[in-house]
């Protein structure tokens, strides 16, 4: 069953667009934008609005903290990606930690099948005892992490 609705939907590195709020809830990182080439979003599972894929938050290490959630409850966390700079697999590989569970060497070009193609990763994450989900990005095998959007969804 698909998660029915967002608690948070953030356009990482950009302005409000298509139901996603402007970039917020972050610590550290820089904004990157590439509007010279459109991003392909057709047939992407849980794709966000096309506008969120033309900008990103990136940096050696950065994170997002989503608060006010129900402690101990699982939420769906959807990470939205489109490679806006590199063109080949393995040029950017980074790690994502979701409340301490680390997923290593994420490669956007490999996941999406090329640059300027959107892709998503879906994780189920339990809010901690304070009702918080932290999404932290760090360097992996190559270059720095980046993300285009993040959703935290209620699961029913």
Backbone as a printed PyTorch tensor [residue, N CA C, xyz], in Angstrom:
tensor([[[  0.8460,  -1.1770,   0.0000],
         [  0.0000,   0.0000,   0.0000],
         [  0.8920,   1.2400,   0.0000]],

        [[  0.5470,   2.2100,  -0.8200],
         [  1.3100,   3.4480,  -0.8700],
         [  0.9550,   4.3280,   0.3180]],

        [[  1.9460,   5.0410,   0.8380],
         [  1.6560,   6.0010,   1.9040],
         [  0.6770,   7.0590,   1.4050]],

        [[ -0.3430,   7.4120,   2.1780],
         [ -1.4090,   8.2670,   1.6730],
         [ -1.1330,   9.7630,   1.6390]],

        [[ -0.3350,  10.2820,   2.5590],
         [ -0.1430,  11.7350,   2.5240],
         [  1.1340,  12.1530,   3.2460]],

        [[  1.5840,  13.3460,   2.8560],
         [  2.8240,  13.8820,   3.4030],
         [  2.6070,  14.5780,   4.7350]],

        [[  3.5730,  14.4180,   5.6160],
         [  3.6910,  15.2510,   6.7990],
         [  4.6510,  16.3870,   6.4410]],

        [[  5.7100,  16.0380,   5.7150],
         [  6.6860,  16.9960,   5.2060],
         [  6.9360,  16.6730,   3.7310]],

        [[  7.1040,  17.6930,   2.9250],
         [  7.5420,  17.5680,   1.5380],
         [  8.3910,  18.8010,   1.2670]],

        [[  9.6880,  18.5970,   1.1170],
         [ 10.6440,  19.7010,   1.0310],
         [ 11.3760,  19.6600,  -0.3030]],

        [[ 11.4040,  20.7830,  -0.9980],
         [ 12.1930,  20.9270,  -2.2140],
         [ 13.6100,  21.3030,  -1.7850]],

        [[ 14.4830,  20.3230,  -1.7030],
         [ 15.8520,  20.5440,  -1.2230],
         [ 16.5970,  21.4770,  -2.1780]],

        [[ 17.0280,  22.6050,  -1.6510],
         [ 17.7850,  23.5690,  -2.4330],
         [ 16.9440,  24.5300,  -3.2520]],

        [[ 15.6200,  24.4600,  -3.1270],
         [ 14.7990,  25.3070,  -3.9840],
         [ 13.5970,  25.9280,  -3.3100]],

        [[ 12.8180,  26.6110,  -4.1180],
         [ 11.6120,  27.3060,  -3.6680],
         [ 10.4320,  26.3410,  -3.6150]],

        [[  9.3510,  26.7890,  -3.0210],
         [  8.1270,  25.9870,  -2.9790],
         [  7.6980,  25.6550,  -4.4060]],

        [[  7.2420,  24.3940,  -4.5830],
         [  6.8300,  23.9530,  -5.9190],
         [  5.9250,  22.7360,  -5.8070]],

        [[  4.7650,  22.7970,  -6.4230],
         [  3.8930,  21.6450,  -6.5600],
         [  3.5930,  20.8900,  -5.2830]],

        [[  3.3070,  21.5870,  -4.1900],
         [  3.0050,  20.9320,  -2.9250],
         [  4.2210,  20.6920,  -2.0470]],

        [[  5.4080,  20.9640,  -2.5400],
         [  6.6340,  20.8760,  -1.7490],
         [  6.9620,  22.2640,  -1.2270]],

        [[  7.3350,  22.3680,   0.0460],
         [  7.7130,  23.6470,   0.6220],
         [  9.1210,  24.0230,   0.1670]],

        [[  9.4600,  25.2800,   0.3360],
         [ 10.8260,  25.7200,   0.0730],
         [ 11.7750,  24.9980,   1.0240]],

        [[ 13.0250,  24.9040,   0.6320],
         [ 14.0440,  24.2080,   1.4130],
         [ 14.0580,  24.7140,   2.8530]],

        [[ 13.9440,  23.7940,   3.7990],
         [ 13.8900,  24.1220,   5.2240],
         [ 14.2880,  22.8730,   6.0020]],

        [[ 14.4400,  23.0120,   7.2940],
         [ 14.7370,  21.9180,   8.2280],
         [ 16.1500,  21.3490,   8.0700]],

        [[ 17.0140,  22.0380,   7.3450],
         [ 18.3530,  21.5220,   7.0690],
         [ 19.4080,  22.1700,   7.9460]],

        [[ 20.5330,  21.4940,   8.0510],
         [ 21.7530,  22.0690,   8.6160],
         [ 22.8660,  21.7930,   7.6230]],

        [[ 23.6280,  22.8070,   7.3350],
         [ 24.7900,  22.7670,   6.4540],
         [ 24.3980,  22.4920,   5.0020]],

        [[ 25.4060,  22.4080,   4.1660],
         [ 25.2140,  22.1610,   2.7480],
         [ 25.0400,  23.4440,   1.9610]],

        [[ 25.1290,  23.3010,   0.6550],
         [ 25.0040,  24.4050,  -0.2870],
         [ 23.8830,  24.0960,  -1.2710]],

        [[ 23.4770,  25.1160,  -1.9960],
         [ 22.4470,  24.9590,  -3.0090],
         [ 23.1200,  24.8430,  -4.3760]],

        [[ 22.6270,  23.9140,  -5.1750],
         [ 23.1030,  23.7550,  -6.5520],
         [ 21.8920,  23.7600,  -7.4600]],

        [[ 22.0110,  24.3970,  -8.6230],
         [ 20.8980,  24.4690,  -9.5570],
         [ 21.4160,  24.2830, -10.9700]],

        [[ 20.6290,  23.6020, -11.7990],
         [ 20.9480,  23.4550, -13.2060],
         [ 19.6290,  23.4370, -13.9690]],

        [[ 19.2420,  24.5680, -14.5050],
         [ 17.9840,  24.6600, -15.2330],
         [ 18.2040,  24.6400, -16.7410]],

        [[ 19.4390,  24.3590, -17.1810],
         [ 19.7440,  24.3710, -18.6110],
         [ 19.2250,  23.1320, -19.3260]],

        [[ 18.9420,  22.0780, -18.5860],
         [ 18.4600,  20.8370, -19.1980],
         [ 17.3180,  20.2770, -18.3520]],

        [[ 16.1910,  19.9320, -18.9830],
         [ 15.0750,  19.3780, -18.2070],
         [ 15.4030,  17.9920, -17.6630]],

        [[ 14.7450,  17.6520, -16.5740],
         [ 14.9240,  16.3320, -15.9500],
         [ 13.7340,  15.4580, -16.3350]],

        [[ 14.0270,  14.2540, -16.7730],
         [ 13.0200,  13.2790, -17.1790],
         [ 12.3930,  12.6650, -15.9300]],

        [[ 11.0620,  12.7920, -15.7850],
         [ 10.3790,  12.2840, -14.5860],
         [  9.3100,  11.2400, -14.8900]],

        [[  9.0840,  10.9220, -16.1490],
         [  8.0450,   9.9640, -16.5230],
         [  8.3830,   8.5690, -16.0010]],

        [[  7.3730,   7.8700, -15.5120],
         [  7.5010,   6.4880, -15.0310],
         [  8.4060,   6.3390, -13.8020]],

        [[  8.5470,   7.3960, -13.0200],
         [  9.3440,   7.3410, -11.7980],
         [  8.4070,   7.0560, -10.6310]],

        [[  8.7010,   6.0180,  -9.8760],
         [  7.8860,   5.6340,  -8.7300],
         [  7.8890,   6.7550,  -7.6880]],

        [[  6.7110,   7.2170,  -7.3010],
         [  6.5310,   8.2760,  -6.3050],
         [  7.2160,   9.5920,  -6.6920]],

        [[  7.2730,   9.8670,  -7.9870],
         [  7.9380,  11.0910,  -8.4640],
         [  7.2870,  12.3340,  -7.8780]],

        [[  8.1180,  13.3170,  -7.6030],
         [  7.6370,  14.6170,  -7.1690],
         [  7.3550,  15.4890,  -8.3810]],

        [[  6.9460,  16.7180,  -8.1590],
         [  6.7280,  17.6350,  -9.2770],
         [  8.0480,  17.8940, -10.0070]],

        [[  8.0210,  18.0240, -11.3250],
         [  9.2630,  18.1890, -12.0930],
         [ 10.1570,  19.3230, -11.6030]],

        [[  9.5470,  20.3890, -11.0580],
         [ 10.3290,  21.5630, -10.6340],
         [ 11.3450,  21.2470,  -9.5430]],

        [[ 11.0880,  20.2390,  -8.7100],
         [ 12.0140,  19.9880,  -7.5960],
         [ 13.3190,  19.3640,  -8.0550]],

        [[ 13.3590,  18.8290,  -9.2590],
         [ 14.5580,  18.1280,  -9.7130],
         [ 15.5890,  19.0320, -10.3800]],

        [[ 15.3140,  20.3210, -10.5400],
         [ 16.2720,  21.2210, -11.1770],
         [ 17.2040,  21.8970, -10.1870]],

        [[ 17.0010,  21.6630,  -8.8890],
         [ 17.8900,  22.2170,  -7.8660],
         [ 18.1050,  21.1680,  -6.7890]],

        [[ 19.1320,  21.4010,  -5.9770],
         [ 19.4850,  20.3950,  -4.9730],
         [ 20.2350,  21.0320,  -3.8210]],

        [[ 20.2600,  20.3130,  -2.6880],
         [ 21.1560,  20.6460,  -1.5880],
         [ 22.2940,  19.6430,  -1.6890]],

        [[ 23.5100,  20.1260,  -1.5210],
         [ 24.6900,  19.2760,  -1.6110],
         [ 25.7640,  19.7810,  -0.6580]],

        [[ 26.7970,  19.0040,  -0.4860],
         [ 27.9150,  19.4010,   0.3560],
         [ 28.5950,  18.1790,   0.9240]],

        [[ 29.7100,  18.3870,   1.5790],
         [ 30.4520,  17.2740,   2.1590],
         [ 29.6520,  16.5160,   3.2010]],

        [[ 28.8960,  17.2550,   3.9910],
         [ 28.0320,  16.6600,   5.0030],
         [ 26.9210,  17.6550,   5.3170]],

        [[ 25.6770,  17.1690,   5.3070],
         [ 24.5300,  17.9990,   5.6530],
         [ 23.3980,  17.0840,   6.0980]],

        [[ 22.3550,  17.6820,   6.6510],
         [ 21.2530,  16.8500,   7.1120],
         [ 19.9640,  17.6220,   7.2560]],

        [[ 18.8970,  16.8650,   7.4550],
         [ 17.5570,  17.3960,   7.6840],
         [ 17.0110,  16.7580,   8.9430]],

        [[ 16.2840,  17.5320,   9.7290],
         [ 15.6560,  17.0250,  10.9460],
         [ 14.1670,  17.3410,  10.8960]],

        [[ 13.3580,  16.2820,  10.9190],
         [ 11.9110,  16.4200,  10.8540],
         [ 11.3400,  16.1030,  12.2270]],

        [[ 10.7050,  17.0930,  12.8410],
         [ 10.2370,  16.9930,  14.2200],
         [  8.7100,  16.9580,  14.2840]],

        [[  8.1980,  16.7490,  15.4870],
         [  6.7620,  16.7820,  15.6970],
         [  6.0450,  15.5290,  15.2250]],

        [[  6.7820,  14.4710,  14.9980],
         [  6.1950,  13.2080,  14.5610],
         [  5.7740,  12.3930,  15.7750]],

        [[  4.9780,  11.3670,  15.5660],
         [  4.5500,  10.5030,  16.6630],
         [  5.6820,   9.5570,  17.0330]],

        [[  6.1860,   9.6230,  18.2810],
         [  7.2990,   8.7550,  18.6880],
         [  6.9670,   7.2790,  18.4780]],

        [[  7.9650,   6.5380,  17.9570],
         [  7.8320,   5.0960,  17.7930],
         [  6.9990,   4.6380,  16.6220]],

        [[  6.4850,   5.5570,  15.8170],
         [  5.6510,   5.1980,  14.6700],
         [  6.5190,   5.1850,  13.4100]],

        [[  6.2740,   4.2060,  12.5200],
         [  6.9820,   4.1490,  11.2370],
         [  6.3930,   5.1520,  10.2570]],

        [[  7.2660,   5.8170,   9.5280],
         [  6.9060,   6.7380,   8.4540],
         [  7.6210,   6.2950,   7.1890]],

        [[  7.0430,   6.6260,   6.0490],
         [  7.7140,   6.4140,   4.7690],
         [  8.5230,   7.6710,   4.4720]],

        [[  9.7930,   7.4950,   4.1810],
         [ 10.6570,   8.6060,   3.7890],
         [ 11.0290,   8.3840,   2.3260]],

        [[ 10.6470,   9.3460,   1.4970],
         [ 10.9350,   9.2730,   0.0660],
         [ 12.0250,  10.2920,  -0.2380]],

        [[ 13.1400,   9.8100,  -0.7560],
         [ 14.2350,  10.6810,  -1.1660],
         [ 14.1800,  10.8300,  -2.6830]],

        [[ 14.2130,  12.0770,  -3.1500],
         [ 14.1150,  12.3800,  -4.5790],
         [ 15.4840,  12.8070,  -5.0940]],

        [[ 15.8890,  12.2180,  -6.2200],
         [ 17.1990,  12.4970,  -6.7940],
         [ 17.1230,  12.6760,  -8.3030]],

        [[ 18.0220,  13.5020,  -8.8350],
         [ 18.3350,  13.5920, -10.2580],
         [ 19.7600,  14.1300, -10.3300]],

        [[ 20.6280,  13.4310, -11.0180],
         [ 22.0190,  13.8960, -11.1450],
         [ 22.0580,  15.0720, -12.1110]],

        [[ 22.5190,  16.2230, -11.6160],
         [ 22.5240,  17.4620, -12.3900],
         [ 23.9280,  17.8670, -12.8430]],

        [[ 24.9420,  17.1070, -12.4710],
         [ 26.3090,  17.5100, -12.7770],
         [ 27.0930,  16.4000, -13.4750]],

        [[ 27.1740,  15.2440, -12.8510],
         [ 27.9550,  14.1370, -13.4200],
         [ 27.1420,  13.3850, -14.4670]],

        [[ 27.8710,  12.7070, -15.3820],
         [ 27.1880,  12.0010, -16.4670],
         [ 27.3830,  10.4910, -16.4450]],

        [[ 28.3190,  10.0030, -15.6560],
         [ 28.6420,   8.5730, -15.6610],
         [ 28.4040,   7.9570, -14.2790]],

        [[ 28.0870,   6.6590, -14.2550],
         [ 27.9650,   5.9690, -12.9680],
         [ 29.2680,   6.0470, -12.1770]],

        [[ 29.1440,   5.9940, -10.8610],
         [ 30.2570,   5.9240,  -9.9120],
         [ 31.0210,   7.2530,  -9.7520]],

        [[ 30.5910,   8.3270, -10.4080],
         [ 31.2650,   9.6090, -10.2220],
         [ 30.8290,  10.2830,  -8.9250]],

        [[ 29.6000,  10.0010,  -8.5020],
         [ 29.1040,  10.5100,  -7.2220],
         [ 28.5310,   9.3070,  -6.4770]],

        [[ 29.1250,   8.9890,  -5.3270],
         [ 28.6000,   7.9290,  -4.4600],
         [ 28.6750,   8.4470,  -3.0350]],

        [[ 27.5380,   8.4210,  -2.3560],
         [ 27.4490,   9.0240,  -1.0320],
         [ 26.6060,   8.1570,  -0.1140]],

        [[ 26.6030,   8.5260,   1.1560],
         [ 25.8860,   7.7680,   2.1770],
         [ 24.7060,   8.5870,   2.7100]],

        [[ 23.6550,   7.8720,   3.0880],
         [ 22.4940,   8.4840,   3.7270],
         [ 22.2090,   7.7140,   5.0070]],

        [[ 22.0620,   8.4380,   6.1090],
         [ 21.7080,   7.8450,   7.3910],
         [ 20.3110,   8.3030,   7.7640]],

        [[ 19.4400,   7.3320,   8.0450],
         [ 18.0600,   7.6140,   8.4490],
         [ 17.9080,   7.1560,   9.8860]],

        [[ 17.8940,   8.1250,  10.8170],
         [ 17.8750,   7.8390,  12.2600],
         [ 18.9240,   6.7970,  12.6330]],

        [[ 20.1150,   6.9440,  12.0480],
         [ 21.2450,   6.0990,  12.4070],
         [ 21.4460,   4.8750,  11.5480]],

        [[ 20.4800,   4.4990,  10.7180],
         [ 20.6560,   3.3680,   9.8030],
         [ 21.2700,   3.9050,   8.5190]],

        [[ 22.4840,   3.4480,   8.2080],
         [ 23.2550,   4.0070,   7.1000],
         [ 23.0930,   3.1670,   5.8300]],

        [[ 22.8790,   3.8680,   4.7330],
         [ 22.8180,   3.2670,   3.4000],
         [ 24.0050,   3.8470,   2.6340]],

        [[ 24.8970,   2.9850,   2.1560],
         [ 26.1850,   3.4440,   1.6480],
         [ 26.2580,   3.4730,   0.1190]],

        [[ 27.0870,   4.3910,  -0.3430],
         [ 27.4770,   4.5320,  -1.7450],
         [ 26.3010,   4.5640,  -2.7200]],

        [[ 25.3600,   5.4460,  -2.4360],
         [ 24.2360,   5.6670,  -3.3400],
         [ 24.7700,   6.3650,  -4.5930]],

        [[ 24.4130,   5.8280,  -5.7370],
         [ 24.8880,   6.3170,  -7.0350],
         [ 23.6600,   6.7020,  -7.8640]],

        [[ 23.3950,   7.9920,  -7.9710],
         [ 22.1750,   8.4790,  -8.6280],
         [ 22.1340,   8.0780, -10.1020]],

        [[ 23.2280,   8.2460, -10.8250],
         [ 23.2340,   7.9250, -12.2550],
         [ 22.9060,   6.4520, -12.4750]],

        [[ 23.4650,   5.5700, -11.6600],
         [ 23.1620,   4.1370, -11.7960],
         [ 21.7030,   3.8430, -11.4660]],

        [[ 21.1830,   4.4450, -10.3920],
         [ 19.7890,   4.2060, -10.0050],
         [ 18.8110,   4.7010, -11.0620]],

        [[ 19.0760,   5.8740, -11.6180],
         [ 18.1430,   6.4970, -12.5610],
         [ 18.3300,   6.0190, -13.9940]],

        [[ 19.4870,   5.4580, -14.2890],
         [ 19.7680,   5.0450, -15.6610],
         [ 20.3790,   6.1480, -16.5010]],

        [[ 20.9000,   7.1910, -15.8510],
         [ 21.5610,   8.2720, -16.5610],
         [ 21.3900,   9.5940, -15.8450]],

        [[ 22.1230,  10.6070, -16.3150],
         [ 21.9640,  11.9370, -15.7150],
         [ 20.6620,  12.5780, -16.1890]],

        [[ 20.2040,  13.5710, -15.4800],
         [ 18.9860,  14.3160, -15.7970],
         [ 17.7660,  13.4000, -15.8970]],

        [[ 17.7910,  12.3420, -15.1020],
         [ 16.6480,  11.4350, -14.9660],
         [ 16.3350,  11.3140, -13.4870]],

        [[ 15.0850,  11.5240, -13.1290],
         [ 14.6750,  11.4500, -11.7260],
         [ 14.6260,   9.9990, -11.2630]],

        [[ 14.8380,   9.8270,  -9.9760],
         [ 14.6750,   8.5350,  -9.3290],
         [ 14.3250,   8.7900,  -7.8730]],

        [[ 13.7530,   7.7970,  -7.2330],
         [ 13.4110,   7.9240,  -5.8160],
         [ 13.8830,   6.6880,  -5.0630]],

        [[ 14.1300,   6.8850,  -3.7980],
         [ 14.3810,   5.7790,  -2.8810],
         [ 13.3630,   5.8880,  -1.7600]],

        [[ 12.7440,   4.7700,  -1.4020],
         [ 11.7250,   4.7200,  -0.3680],
         [ 12.2460,   3.9150,   0.8090]],

        [[ 12.1820,   4.5120,   1.9930],
         [ 12.6000,   3.8460,   3.2280],
         [ 11.4830,   3.9620,   4.2480]],

        [[ 11.3980,   2.9900,   5.1190],
         [ 10.4680,   3.0420,   6.2430],
         [ 11.2950,   3.2720,   7.4980]],

        [[ 10.9900,   4.3710,   8.1870],
         [ 11.8090,   4.8350,   9.2970],
         [ 10.9200,   5.0840,  10.5050]],

        [[ 11.3550,   4.5910,  11.6540],
         [ 10.6250,   4.8030,  12.9060],
         [ 11.0790,   6.1110,  13.5410]],

        [[ 10.1190,   6.9840,  13.8520],
         [ 10.4480,   8.2210,  14.5730],
         [ 11.0240,   7.8480,  15.9370]],

        [[ 12.0360,   8.5790,  16.3730],
         [ 12.6720,   8.2500,  17.6560],
         [ 11.7530,   8.6120,  18.8290]],

        [[ 12.2420,   8.4310,  20.0410],
         [ 11.4200,   8.6510,  21.2340],
         [ 11.0040,  10.1130,  21.4090]],

        [[ 11.6640,  11.0220,  20.6860],
         [ 11.2960,  12.4390,  20.7160],
         [ 10.4420,  12.8480,  19.5210]],

        [[ 10.0650,  11.8730,  18.6720],
         [  9.2570,  12.1830,  17.4960],
         [ 10.0420,  12.8430,  16.3790]],

        [[ 11.2910,  12.4250,  16.2080],
         [ 12.1820,  13.0340,  15.2180],
         [ 12.6750,  11.9750,  14.2360]],

        [[ 12.7640,  12.3630,  12.9770],
         [ 13.4820,  11.5760,  11.9680],
         [ 14.5810,  12.4680,  11.4140]],

        [[ 15.8230,  12.0020,  11.5580],
         [ 16.9840,  12.7060,  11.0120],
         [ 17.4330,  12.0020,   9.7420]],

        [[ 17.6500,  12.7990,   8.6960],
         [ 18.1590,  12.2940,   7.4230],
         [ 19.4900,  13.0010,   7.1960]],

        [[ 20.5820,  12.2540,   7.3210],
         [ 21.9160,  12.8400,   7.2350],
         [ 22.6590,  12.3020,   6.0170]],

        [[ 23.3210,  13.1960,   5.3120],
         [ 24.0500,  12.8630,   4.0920],
         [ 25.5420,  13.0620,   4.3390]],

        [[ 26.3570,  12.1240,   3.8710],
         [ 27.8080,  12.2340,   4.0310],
         [ 28.5110,  11.6400,   2.8130]],

        [[ 29.7810,  11.9810,   2.6960],
         [ 30.5820,  11.4820,   1.5770],
         [ 30.6780,   9.9610,   1.6200]],

        [[ 30.6300,   9.3740,   0.4420],
         [ 30.8750,   7.9520,   0.2820],
         [ 32.1780,   7.7770,  -0.4820]],

        [[ 32.1770,   6.8930,  -1.4640],
         [ 33.3930,   6.5710,  -2.2120],
         [ 33.8380,   7.6900,  -3.1530]],

        [[ 32.8960,   8.4980,  -3.6660],
         [ 33.2550,   9.5370,  -4.6310],
         [ 32.4110,  10.7860,  -4.4460]],

        [[ 33.0720,  11.9140,  -4.4100],
         [ 32.4770,  13.2380,  -4.4040],
         [ 31.5210,  13.4370,  -3.2280]],

        [[ 30.6430,  14.4160,  -3.3440],
         [ 29.7880,  14.8040,  -2.2210],
         [ 28.3330,  14.3910,  -2.4560]],

        [[ 27.5750,  14.2620,  -1.3850],
         [ 26.1690,  13.8970,  -1.5290],
         [ 25.3200,  15.0470,  -2.0510]],

        [[ 24.1550,  14.6840,  -2.5690],
         [ 23.1630,  15.6750,  -2.9810],
         [ 21.7830,  15.0400,  -2.9030]],

        [[ 20.7550,  15.8870,  -2.7520],
         [ 19.3580,  15.4340,  -2.7540],
         [ 18.5000,  16.5490,  -3.3360]],

        [[ 17.4620,  16.1750,  -4.0660],
         [ 16.5680,  17.1470,  -4.6910],
         [ 15.2930,  17.3930,  -3.8970]],

        [[ 14.8510,  16.3990,  -3.1490],
         [ 13.6360,  16.5550,  -2.3620],
         [ 13.5150,  15.4430,  -1.3430]],

        [[ 12.7710,  15.7260,  -0.2700],
         [ 12.5300,  14.7310,   0.7760],
         [ 11.0720,  14.8230,   1.1860]],

        [[ 10.4340,  13.6670,   1.2990],
         [  9.0750,  13.5890,   1.8230],
         [  9.0870,  12.6610,   3.0390]],

        [[  8.3290,  13.0240,   4.0350],
         [  8.0440,  12.1470,   5.1570],
         [  6.5390,  11.9330,   5.1220]],

        [[  6.1230,  10.6800,   4.9670],
         [  4.7090,  10.3590,   4.7600],
         [  4.1630,   9.4710,   5.8790]],

        [[  2.9140,   9.6950,   6.2140],
         [  2.2010,   8.8480,   7.1580],
         [  1.8680,   7.5410,   6.4520]],

        [[  2.0120,   6.4480,   7.1670],
         [  1.6460,   5.1340,   6.6370],
         [  0.3490,   4.7180,   7.3050]],

        [[ -0.6250,   4.3470,   6.5240],
         [ -1.9030,   3.8880,   7.0910],
         [ -2.1910,   2.4740,   6.6510]]])
